[in-house]
Amino acid sequence: MDGFSEAEASTSFFDNGISRRKKQSVRTRQLCRQVWSTISCTLAGQCDDEILQDLAVDSVAPAPDASRLVVNVYPTTLGDCASVADILQRLSRVESFLRREVAAAIVRKRAPELIFNVVAAEGGEHEHP
């Protein structure tokens, strides 16, 4: 078996599987960080909508994998803010623009689909319809 004992060969085989999963996990986390940064900057600086400029990105996570990402956002002001439904409607209007910005910022064949959640001030989550 090319100089490997059976135990070494099986260990090597399983280690490679773990290494691949770990590498994919590292790549997915890196992608999520890049998307977080891109969307944060884009909402703050390139959106003409005051409601969207007031949003901060809480987290970005794969759902279920890196082809679709859940972006959790929350309003930064504690005063009178828009409703969750209004925020989601505004986000859906700029979703393609945000996806293009993400595509320009990452090195991937396809830009991931973005799904937005608004994390309300009281801590509850409201999912994109």
DSSP file (Angstrom, degrees, kcal/mol; ACC not computed):
  #  RESIDUE AA STRUCTURE BP1 BP2  ACC     N-H-->O    O-->H-N    N-H-->O    O-->H-N    TCO  KAPPA ALPHA  PHI   PSI    X-CA   Y-CA   Z-CA
    1    1 A M    >         0   0    0      0, 0.0     3,-1.7     0, 0.0     8,-0.0   0.000 360.0 360.0 360.0  50.5    0.0    0.0    0.0
    2    2 A D  T 3   -     0   0    0      1,-0.3     3,-0.1     0, 0.0     0, 0.0   0.814 360.0 -51.8  53.2  40.0    2.7    2.5   -1.1
    3    3 A G  T 3  S+     0   0    0      1,-0.3     2,-0.4     0, 0.0    -1,-0.3   0.466 111.2 116.8  83.7   0.3    4.7    2.3    2.2
    4    4 A F    <   -     0   0    0     -3,-1.7    -1,-0.3     4,-0.0     2,-0.1  -0.829  61.2-131.1-102.2 139.8    1.6    3.0    4.4
    5    5 A S     >  -     0   0    0     -2,-0.4     4,-2.4     1,-0.1     5,-0.2  -0.413  31.9-106.1 -75.6 165.5    0.3    0.6    7.0
    6    6 A E  H  > S+     0   0    0      1,-0.2     4,-2.3     2,-0.2     5,-0.2   0.893 121.8  51.1 -61.0 -39.9   -3.4    0.0    6.9
    7    7 A A  H  > S+     0   0    0      2,-0.2     4,-2.3     1,-0.2    -1,-0.2   0.908 111.1  47.7 -64.7 -42.1   -3.9    2.1   10.1
    8    8 A E  H  > S+     0   0    0      2,-0.2     4,-2.8     1,-0.2    -2,-0.2   0.898 111.5  51.1 -65.3 -40.0   -1.9    5.0    8.7
    9    9 A A  H  X S+     0   0    0     -4,-2.4     4,-2.3     2,-0.2    -2,-0.2   0.919 112.7  44.5 -64.8 -43.9   -3.9    4.8    5.4
   10   10 A S  H  X S+     0   0    0     -4,-2.3     4,-2.3     2,-0.2     5,-0.2   0.892 114.7  49.0 -69.8 -37.4   -7.3    4.9    7.2
   11   11 A T  H  X S+     0   0    0     -4,-2.3     4,-2.8     2,-0.2     5,-0.2   0.927 111.9  49.2 -64.8 -43.5   -6.2    7.6    9.6
   12   12 A S  H  X S+     0   0    0     -4,-2.8     4,-2.1     2,-0.2    -2,-0.2   0.911 110.3  51.5 -61.1 -42.9   -4.9    9.6    6.6
   13   13 A F  H  X S+     0   0    0     -4,-2.3     4,-1.4     1,-0.2    -2,-0.2   0.934 114.3  42.0 -59.7 -48.4   -8.2    9.1    4.8
   14   14 A F  H  X S+     0   0    0     -4,-2.3     4,-2.1     1,-0.2    -2,-0.2   0.867 111.4  55.1 -71.7 -35.8  -10.3   10.3    7.7
   15   15 A D  H  X S+     0   0    0     -4,-2.8     4,-2.9     1,-0.2    -1,-0.2   0.894 105.3  53.9 -62.1 -38.7   -8.0   13.2    8.5
   16   16 A N  H  X S+     0   0    0     -4,-2.1     4,-2.4     2,-0.2    -1,-0.2   0.890 107.4  50.8 -63.6 -38.3   -8.3   14.5    5.0
   17   17 A G  H  X S+     0   0    0     -4,-1.4     4,-2.1     2,-0.2    -1,-0.2   0.909 112.6  45.8 -64.1 -41.7  -12.1   14.4    5.3
   18   18 A I  H  X S+     0   0    0     -4,-2.1     4,-2.8     2,-0.2    -2,-0.2   0.909 111.6  52.2 -66.8 -41.8  -11.9   16.4    8.5
   19   19 A S  H  X S+     0   0    0     -4,-2.9     4,-2.6     2,-0.2    -2,-0.2   0.899 109.1  50.0 -62.3 -40.8   -9.4   18.8    7.0
   20   20 A R  H  X S+     0   0    0     -4,-2.4     4,-2.6     2,-0.2    -1,-0.2   0.928 112.5  46.3 -63.8 -44.2  -11.7   19.4    4.0
   21   21 A R  H  X S+     0   0    0     -4,-2.1     4,-2.5     2,-0.2    -2,-0.2   0.915 113.9  48.8 -64.0 -41.5  -14.7   20.1    6.3
   22   22 A K  H  X S+     0   0    0     -4,-2.8     4,-2.4     2,-0.2    -2,-0.2   0.904 111.3  49.9 -64.1 -41.2  -12.5   22.4    8.5
   23   23 A K  H  X S+     0   0    0     -4,-2.6     4,-2.5     2,-0.2    -2,-0.2   0.912 111.4  48.3 -64.2 -43.0  -11.3   24.2    5.4
   24   24 A Q  H  X S+     0   0    0     -4,-2.6     4,-2.6     2,-0.2    -2,-0.2   0.895 110.7  51.9 -63.1 -39.5  -14.8   24.7    4.1
   25   25 A S  H  X S+     0   0    0     -4,-2.5     4,-2.5     2,-0.2    -2,-0.2   0.904 109.7  48.6 -63.7 -41.6  -15.8   25.9    7.6
   26   26 A V  H  X S+     0   0    0     -4,-2.4     4,-2.3     2,-0.2    -2,-0.2   0.915 112.5  48.9 -64.0 -42.9  -13.0   28.5    7.5
   27   27 A R  H  X S+     0   0    0     -4,-2.5     4,-2.5     2,-0.2    -2,-0.2   0.892 111.0  50.0 -63.8 -39.9  -14.0   29.6    4.1
   28   28 A T  H  X S+     0   0    0     -4,-2.6     4,-2.5     2,-0.2    -2,-0.2   0.919 111.1  48.3 -65.8 -43.6  -17.6   30.0    5.1
   29   29 A R  H  X S+     0   0    0     -4,-2.5     4,-2.2     2,-0.2    -2,-0.2   0.904 111.8  50.4 -62.6 -39.9  -16.7   32.0    8.1
   30   30 A Q  H  X S+     0   0    0     -4,-2.3     4,-2.4     2,-0.2    -2,-0.2   0.919 110.2  49.9 -63.6 -43.5  -14.5   34.2    6.0
   31   31 A L  H  X S+     0   0    0     -4,-2.5     4,-2.7     1,-0.2     5,-0.2   0.923 109.6  51.3 -59.9 -45.0  -17.3   34.7    3.5
   32   32 A C  H  X S+     0   0    0     -4,-2.5     4,-2.6     1,-0.2    -1,-0.2   0.897 110.1  49.4 -61.0 -40.9  -19.7   35.6    6.3
   33   33 A R  H  X S+     0   0    0     -4,-2.2     4,-2.5     2,-0.2    -1,-0.2   0.911 111.8  49.0 -64.1 -41.7  -17.2   38.2    7.6
   34   34 A Q  H  X S+     0   0    0     -4,-2.4     4,-2.5     2,-0.2    -2,-0.2   0.912 112.9  46.6 -64.7 -42.2  -16.8   39.7    4.1
   35   35 A V  H  X S+     0   0    0     -4,-2.7     4,-2.8     2,-0.2     5,-0.3   0.912 111.1  52.9 -66.2 -42.3  -20.5   39.9    3.6
   36   36 A W  H  X S+     0   0    0     -4,-2.6     4,-2.3    -5,-0.2    -2,-0.2   0.941 112.9  44.2 -56.3 -49.4  -21.0   41.5    7.1
   37   37 A S  H  X S+     0   0    0     -4,-2.5     4,-2.4     2,-0.2     5,-0.2   0.917 114.7  48.2 -63.7 -45.2  -18.4   44.1    6.3
   38   38 A T  H  X S+     0   0    0     -4,-2.5     4,-2.5     1,-0.2    -2,-0.2   0.929 114.8  43.8 -64.0 -47.0  -19.7   44.8    2.8
   39   39 A I  H  X S+     0   0    0     -4,-2.8     4,-2.8     2,-0.2     5,-0.3   0.898 112.6  53.3 -68.3 -38.9  -23.4   45.1    3.8
   40   40 A S  H  X S+     0   0    0     -4,-2.3     4,-2.0    -5,-0.3    -2,-0.2   0.948 114.1  41.7 -58.3 -49.4  -22.5   47.2    6.9
   41   41 A C  H  X S+     0   0    0     -4,-2.4     4,-2.4    -5,-0.2     5,-0.4   0.891 115.4  50.4 -66.0 -40.4  -20.5   49.7    4.8
   42   42 A T  H  X>S+     0   0    0     -4,-2.5     4,-2.4    -5,-0.2     5,-0.6   0.923 111.6  46.4 -67.1 -44.9  -23.1   49.8    2.0
   43   43 A L  H  <5S+     0   0    0     -4,-2.8     4,-0.5     1,-0.2    -1,-0.2   0.918 117.6  43.9 -62.9 -42.2  -26.0   50.4    4.3
   44   44 A A  H  <5S+     0   0    0     -4,-2.0    -2,-0.2    -5,-0.3    -1,-0.2   0.856 130.4  18.8 -72.0 -35.3  -24.2   53.1    6.1
   45   45 A G  H  <5S+     0   0    0     -4,-2.4    -3,-0.2    -5,-0.2    -2,-0.2   0.704 125.2  38.8-114.7 -20.9  -22.7   54.9    3.1
   46   46 A Q  T  <5S+     0   0    0     -4,-2.4     2,-0.5    -5,-0.4    -3,-0.2   0.398  88.4  91.9-118.3   3.4  -24.4   54.1   -0.1
   47   47 A C      < -     0   0    0     -5,-0.6     6,-0.0    -4,-0.5    47,-0.0  -0.853  54.7-158.8-100.7 132.8  -28.1   53.9    0.7
   48   48 A D        +     0   0    0     -2,-0.5     2,-0.6     4,-0.0    -1,-0.1   0.489  67.6  99.4 -84.3  -2.6  -30.2   57.1    0.4
   49   49 A D     >  -     0   0    0      1,-0.1     4,-2.3    -6,-0.1     5,-0.2  -0.758  63.2-154.4 -90.3 119.5  -32.8   55.7    2.8
   50   50 A E  H  > S+     0   0    0     -2,-0.6     4,-1.2     1,-0.2    -1,-0.1   0.849  94.7  55.4 -62.6 -35.4  -32.4   57.0    6.3
   51   51 A I  H  4 S+     0   0    0      1,-0.2     3,-0.3     2,-0.2     4,-0.3   0.932 111.0  44.0 -63.8 -45.0  -34.1   53.9    7.8
   52   52 A L  H >4 S+     0   0    0      1,-0.2     3,-1.3     2,-0.2    -2,-0.2   0.853 108.9  57.1 -69.8 -34.0  -31.6   51.6    6.1
   53   53 A Q  H 3< S+     0   0    0     -4,-2.3    -1,-0.2     1,-0.3    -2,-0.2   0.778 102.2  58.0 -64.6 -25.2  -28.7   53.9    7.1
   54   54 A D  T 3< S+     0   0    0     -4,-1.2    22,-2.4    -3,-0.3    -1,-0.3   0.552  88.5  99.2 -80.9  -8.9  -29.8   53.4   10.7
   55   55 A L  E <   -A   75   0A   0     -3,-1.3     2,-0.4    -4,-0.3    18,-0.0  -0.534  55.1-161.3 -83.5 146.6  -29.5   49.6   10.5
   56   56 A A  E     -A   74   0A   0     18,-2.7    18,-2.2    -2,-0.2     2,-0.6  -0.957  23.7-118.7-120.9 144.9  -26.4   47.8   11.8
   57   57 A V  E     -A   73   0A   0     -2,-0.4    16,-0.3    16,-0.2     3,-0.1  -0.743  26.9-177.0 -85.2 119.7  -25.5   44.2   10.8
   58   58 A D  E     -     0   0A   0     14,-3.1     2,-0.3    -2,-0.6    15,-0.2   0.921  61.7 -25.8 -80.5 -49.6  -25.6   42.0   13.8
   59   59 A S  E     -A   72   0A   0     13,-1.3    13,-2.9     2,-0.0     2,-0.4  -0.988  45.4-143.2-161.3 161.8  -24.4   38.7   12.2
   60   60 A V  E     +A   71   0A   0     -2,-0.3    11,-0.2    11,-0.2   -24,-0.1  -0.999  27.1 172.2-132.7 130.5  -24.3   36.8    8.9
   61   61 A A  E     -A   70   0A   0      9,-2.2     9,-3.3    -2,-0.4     2,-0.1  -0.985  35.5-103.2-140.8 148.2  -24.7   33.0    8.9
   62   62 A P  E     -A   69   0A   0      0, 0.0     7,-0.2     0, 0.0     4,-0.2  -0.429  28.9-144.0 -68.9 144.3  -25.0   30.3    6.3
   63   63 A A  S    S-     0   0    0      5,-3.0     2,-0.0     2,-1.3    -2,-0.0  -0.686  85.6 -35.4-145.8  89.7  -28.5   28.9    5.8
   64   64 A P  S    S-     0   0    0      0, 0.0     2,-0.2     0, 0.0     5,-0.1  -0.983 134.7 -10.7 -88.1 -12.8  -28.0   26.0    5.3
   65   65 A D  S >  S-     0   0    0      3,-0.1     3,-1.6    -4,-0.1    -2,-1.3  -0.711  84.2 -76.6-137.4-170.7  -24.7   26.6    3.4
   66   66 A A  T 3  S+     0   0    0      1,-0.3     3,-0.1    -2,-0.2    -5,-0.0   0.549 115.8  73.6 -72.7  -6.9  -22.7   29.4    1.8
   67   67 A S  T 3  S+     0   0    0      1,-0.2    46,-2.8    45,-0.1     2,-0.4   0.684 106.7  34.9 -77.6 -16.2  -25.0   29.7   -1.2
   68   68 A R  E <  S- b   0 113A   0     -3,-1.6    -5,-3.0    44,-0.2     2,-0.4  -0.989  75.4-168.9-138.8 127.1  -27.6   31.3    1.0
   69   69 A L  E     -Ab  62 114A   0     44,-3.1    46,-2.8    -2,-0.4     2,-0.6  -0.950  16.3-141.6-122.1 136.8  -26.8   33.6    3.9
   70   70 A V  E     -Ab  61 115A   0     -9,-3.3    -9,-2.2    -2,-0.4     2,-0.6  -0.851  16.9-160.3 -93.3 124.5  -29.0   35.0    6.7
   71   71 A V  E     -Ab  60 116A   0     44,-3.5    46,-2.5    -2,-0.6     2,-0.6  -0.928   2.6-157.5-109.0 113.0  -28.2   38.6    7.5
   72   72 A N  E     +Ab  59 117A   0    -13,-2.9   -14,-3.1    -2,-0.6   -13,-1.3  -0.812  18.6 176.4 -92.7 123.2  -29.4   39.7   10.9
   73   73 A V  E     -Ab  57 118A   0     44,-2.8    46,-3.5    -2,-0.6   -16,-0.2  -0.852  10.8-169.9-123.0 159.2  -29.8   43.5   11.2
   74   74 A Y  E     -A   56   0A   0    -18,-2.2   -18,-2.7    -2,-0.3     2,-0.2  -0.995  30.9-104.9-146.5 150.0  -31.1   45.8   13.9
   75   75 A P  E     -A   55   0A   0      0, 0.0   -20,-0.2     0, 0.0   -23,-0.1  -0.552  24.2-152.5 -73.0 137.8  -32.0   49.5   14.1
   76   76 A T        +     0   0    0    -22,-2.4     2,-0.3    -2,-0.2   -21,-0.1   0.730  69.9  79.9 -86.8 -22.0  -29.3   51.5   16.0
   77   77 A T        -     0   0    0    -23,-0.2     4,-0.0     1,-0.1   -23,-0.0  -0.619  62.1-155.6 -87.5 146.6  -31.5   54.2   17.4
   78   78 A L  S    S+     0   0    0     -2,-0.3     3,-0.2     2,-0.1    -1,-0.1   0.539  70.6  83.4 -93.9  -8.9  -33.7   53.7   20.4
   79   79 A G  S    S-     0   0    0      1,-0.2     2,-0.6     0, 0.0    -2,-0.0   0.241 103.1 -34.3 -75.9-156.1  -36.2   56.4   19.5
   80   80 A D  S    S+     0   0    0      1,-0.0     2,-0.3     0, 0.0    -1,-0.2  -0.522  75.7 171.6 -68.4 112.5  -39.1   56.2   17.2
   81   81 A C        -     0   0    0     -2,-0.6   -30,-0.0    -3,-0.2    -3,-0.0  -0.743  35.6 -83.6-121.4 170.5  -38.1   53.8   14.4
   82   82 A A        -     0   0    0     -2,-0.3    -1,-0.1     1,-0.1     2,-0.0  -0.223  51.6 -96.6 -68.1 159.5  -39.8   52.1   11.5
   83   83 A S     >  -     0   0    0      1,-0.1     4,-2.4     4,-0.0     5,-0.2  -0.312  31.5-111.3 -71.9 161.3  -41.7   48.9   12.0
   84   84 A V  H  > S+     0   0    0      1,-0.2     4,-2.7     2,-0.2     5,-0.2   0.906 119.8  53.1 -59.7 -42.6  -40.1   45.6   11.2
   85   85 A A  H  > S+     0   0    0      1,-0.2     4,-2.1     2,-0.2    -1,-0.2   0.898 109.3  48.9 -61.5 -40.5  -42.4   45.1    8.2
   86   86 A D  H  > S+     0   0    0      2,-0.2     4,-2.3     1,-0.2    -2,-0.2   0.909 111.3  49.3 -65.5 -42.7  -41.3   48.5    6.9
   87   87 A I  H  X S+     0   0    0     -4,-2.4     4,-2.6     2,-0.2    -2,-0.2   0.930 111.9  48.5 -62.1 -45.8  -37.6   47.7    7.4
   88   88 A L  H  X S+     0   0    0     -4,-2.7     4,-2.2     1,-0.2    -1,-0.2   0.879 110.7  51.3 -63.4 -37.8  -38.0   44.3    5.6
   89   89 A Q  H  X S+     0   0    0     -4,-2.1     4,-1.4    -5,-0.2    -1,-0.2   0.917 111.5  47.0 -65.0 -42.9  -39.9   46.0    2.7
   90   90 A R  H  X S+     0   0    0     -4,-2.3     4,-1.2     1,-0.2    -2,-0.2   0.893 111.8  51.0 -65.8 -40.0  -37.1   48.6    2.3
   91   91 A L  H  X S+     0   0    0     -4,-2.6     4,-0.6     1,-0.2     3,-0.3   0.887 106.8  54.1 -64.4 -38.5  -34.4   45.8    2.5
   92   92 A S  H  < S+     0   0    0     -4,-2.2     3,-0.4     1,-0.2     4,-0.4   0.838 104.2  56.4 -66.0 -30.7  -36.2   43.8   -0.2
   93   93 A R  H  < S+     0   0    0     -4,-1.4    -1,-0.2     1,-0.2    -2,-0.2   0.836 117.3  33.2 -67.5 -32.3  -36.2   46.9   -2.5
   94   94 A V  H  X S+     0   0    0     -4,-1.2     4,-2.7    -3,-0.3     5,-0.2   0.306  88.2 105.0-105.8   8.1  -32.4   47.2   -2.2
   95   95 A E  H  X S+     0   0    0     -4,-0.6     4,-2.4    -3,-0.4     5,-0.2   0.893  81.4  47.7 -58.6 -43.8  -31.7   43.4   -2.0
   96   96 A S  H  > S+     0   0    0     -4,-0.4     4,-2.1     2,-0.2    -1,-0.2   0.892 112.0  50.7 -67.0 -37.8  -30.4   43.1   -5.6
   97   97 A F  H  > S+     0   0    0      2,-0.2     4,-2.1     1,-0.2    -2,-0.2   0.926 111.6  47.7 -62.4 -44.9  -28.2   46.2   -5.1
   98   98 A L  H  X S+     0   0    0     -4,-2.7     4,-2.3     1,-0.2    -2,-0.2   0.886 110.5  51.9 -63.9 -38.7  -26.7   44.7   -1.9
   99   99 A R  H  X S+     0   0    0     -4,-2.4     4,-2.6    -5,-0.2    -1,-0.2   0.887 108.7  50.6 -66.3 -38.2  -26.1   41.4   -3.6
  100  100 A R  H  X S+     0   0    0     -4,-2.1     4,-2.0     2,-0.2    -2,-0.2   0.902 110.0  50.4 -64.6 -39.9  -24.3   43.1   -6.4
  101  101 A E  H  X S+     0   0    0     -4,-2.1     4,-1.2     2,-0.2    -2,-0.2   0.904 111.6  48.0 -63.7 -41.2  -22.1   44.9   -3.9
  102  102 A V  H  X S+     0   0    0     -4,-2.3     4,-1.5     1,-0.2     3,-0.4   0.922 109.6  53.1 -64.0 -44.0  -21.4   41.6   -2.1
  103  103 A A  H  < S+     0   0    0     -4,-2.6     5,-0.3     1,-0.2    -2,-0.2   0.873 109.1  49.4 -60.0 -37.7  -20.5   40.0   -5.5
  104  104 A A  H  < S+     0   0    0     -4,-2.0    -1,-0.2     1,-0.2    -2,-0.2   0.781 113.0  47.9 -71.2 -26.2  -18.1   42.8   -6.2
  105  105 A A  H  < S+     0   0    0     -4,-1.2     2,-0.3    -3,-0.4    -2,-0.2   0.678 107.1  59.0 -90.7 -19.1  -16.4   42.4   -2.8
  106  106 A I  S  < S-     0   0    0     -4,-1.5     2,-0.8    -3,-0.1   -75,-0.0  -0.715  75.3-128.0-112.2 161.4  -16.0   38.6   -2.7
  107  107 A V        +     0   0    0     -2,-0.3     2,-0.3     3,-0.0    -3,-0.1  -0.831  61.1 120.0-108.9  92.3  -14.1   36.2   -5.0
  108  108 A R        -     0   0    0     -2,-0.8     3,-0.1    -5,-0.3    -2,-0.1  -0.976  69.1-121.4-148.6 156.7  -16.7   33.5   -5.8
  109  109 A K  S    S+     0   0    0     -2,-0.3     2,-0.4     1,-0.2    -1,-0.1   0.911 101.6  22.2 -65.7 -42.5  -18.3   32.2   -8.9
  110  110 A R  S    S-     0   0    0     -3,-0.1    -1,-0.2     0, 0.0    -3,-0.0  -0.973  81.3-121.4-129.0 140.8  -21.8   33.1   -7.7
  111  111 A A        -     0   0    0     -2,-0.4   -12,-0.1    -3,-0.1     3,-0.1  -0.588  40.3-108.8 -75.3 140.4  -22.9   35.7   -5.1
  112  112 A P        -     0   0    0      0, 0.0   -44,-0.2     0, 0.0     2,-0.2  -0.348  30.1-106.2 -69.6 151.1  -24.9   34.1   -2.2
  113  113 A E  E     -b   68   0A   0    -46,-2.8   -44,-3.1    -2,-0.0     2,-0.5  -0.551  36.8-138.4 -69.9 140.6  -28.6   34.7   -1.9
  114  114 A L  E     -b   69   0A   0     -2,-0.2     2,-0.5   -46,-0.2   -44,-0.2  -0.911  19.3-174.2-110.5 129.4  -29.3   37.1    1.0
  115  115 A I  E     -b   70   0A   0    -46,-2.8   -44,-3.5    -2,-0.5     2,-0.4  -0.986  16.8-146.2-119.7 128.7  -32.1   36.6    3.5
  116  116 A F  E     -b   71   0A   0     -2,-0.5    12,-0.7   -46,-0.2     2,-0.4  -0.787  15.4-175.6-103.7 138.3  -32.7   39.4    6.0
  117  117 A N  E     -bC  72 127A   0    -46,-2.5   -44,-2.8    -2,-0.4     2,-0.6  -0.967  17.6-143.4-120.0 142.2  -33.9   39.1    9.6
  118  118 A V  E     -bC  73 126A   0      8,-2.1     8,-1.8    -2,-0.4     2,-0.8  -0.942   8.7-150.5-106.1 121.4  -34.6   42.1   11.7
  119  119 A V  E     - C   0 125A   0    -46,-3.5     6,-0.2    -2,-0.6     5,-0.1  -0.824  22.8-136.7 -91.2 112.1  -33.6   41.7   15.3
  120  120 A A    >   -     0   0    0      4,-2.6     3,-2.4    -2,-0.8    -1,-0.0  -0.210  20.1-107.4 -69.7 159.4  -36.0   43.8   17.2
  121  121 A A  T 3  S+     0   0    0      1,-0.3    -1,-0.1     2,-0.1    -2,-0.0   0.815 119.7  57.9 -57.1 -33.0  -34.9   46.0   20.1
  122  122 A E  T 3  S-     0   0    0      2,-0.1    -1,-0.3     1,-0.1     3,-0.1   0.468 123.0-104.2 -80.3   0.8  -36.6   43.7   22.6
  123  123 A G  S <  S+     0   0    0     -3,-2.4     2,-0.2     1,-0.3    -2,-0.1   0.376  78.4 128.7  99.3  -6.0  -34.5   40.8   21.3
  124  124 A G        -     0   0    0     -5,-0.1    -4,-2.6     1,-0.0     2,-0.4  -0.508  51.9-130.8 -82.2 155.1  -37.0   38.9   19.3
  125  125 A E  E     -C  119   0A   0     -6,-0.2     2,-0.5    -2,-0.2    -6,-0.2  -0.852  13.0-162.5-107.6 143.1  -36.3   38.0   15.7
  126  126 A H  E     -C  118   0A   0     -8,-1.8    -8,-2.1    -2,-0.4     2,-0.1  -0.981  18.9-141.1-124.1 117.5  -38.6   38.6   12.7
  127  127 A E  E     -C  117   0A   0     -2,-0.5   -10,-0.2   -10,-0.2   -39,-0.1  -0.416  26.2 -95.5 -82.1 152.4  -37.8   36.6    9.7
  128  128 A H              0   0    0    -12,-0.7    -1,-0.1     1,-0.2   -11,-0.1  -0.430 360.0 360.0 -61.1 131.7  -38.0   37.8    6.1
  129  129 A P              0   0    0      0, 0.0    -1,-0.2     0, 0.0    -2,-0.0   0.513 360.0 360.0 -67.6 360.0  -41.4   36.8    4.6
